[in-house]
């Protein structure tokens, strides 16, 4: 009963009836037309210029990477040095130099960095308690190099300054820790 109702909704055709219905509509044989032209032979093509080098982009990319890496390293060095120049220790040291009688008498007035872009050499690590820096300063009379070495055992203790002196171009030094006009402590 179910199959009879289903056959009314979805009539099923037998494979034989399907073949006959297709046969009546479509031709089953396919005819190929013969070509009157003979087959052509291919002629070798010549190239009038050099073929591109497949490794050239790879070499260029290496060169660009090296240039980029050098640029990043130089930029980082400049940024880190700029951070050192803005350090409170460097600022207080420059303040003491400008008020020191020994520095004023040997360097002259208007004591400042020796160049527009000062370079501070050495570690300036206040977190670990290690400071061993040197940088160039100049005044109206001459220039010198400031040397500062300080350390501390604990973060709650102040730094102990081992040495703080000016080294002039002729090799003479002036110890700023013995200068009575300043009290350098941090």
C-alpha positions, 0 to 999 in steps of 0.5 A: 500500500505504501509502495503504491502511494509512493509510486503515484508521487514519484513514478519510477521508470525502469532502465529499459524505458529510460534508454528508449526515452534518451535514444529518442531525443539525443543521437548516441553516435558522435561523428568527428569531422576530418581536418583538411589541413596537415599537422603543423610542426613547431618552430623553435623560438629564440630569445634576444635577451638574457633570461632573468636570474631567479636568484636575484630577488633572493640576493636583493632581499638579503641585502635589504635585510642586512641594511634593515638590521644595521638600521635597527641596531643603530637606532636602538643604540641611539635610543638607549644613549638618549635614555642615559642622557635623560637619567636623573644621575646624569642631570644631577652630575651636570648640576654639580659640575656647573656649581663646582669651583674646581670645574669652573676654574679649569673648564670655564663657565657655561659647562655643558656636553661637548657635542650636540649629541653626547655619547655616554659610555659604560653601564648606567644601571641603577636597578642593579646598582652599577654605574661606571660611565664616562662622557665628554664635557666642555666649558668656555676654556677647554674640554674634559671627560667626566668619569663616575663609578658608583655601586650599591649593595641594596636598593634601600642603601644609597650609592657609594661613589668610588671615583668622580673626576675630570680628565683633561686632554693633557692627561691631568685629572681633577678629583671632584669628590675632594671639592668642598663647593659641591656635595655629590651624593645620590 
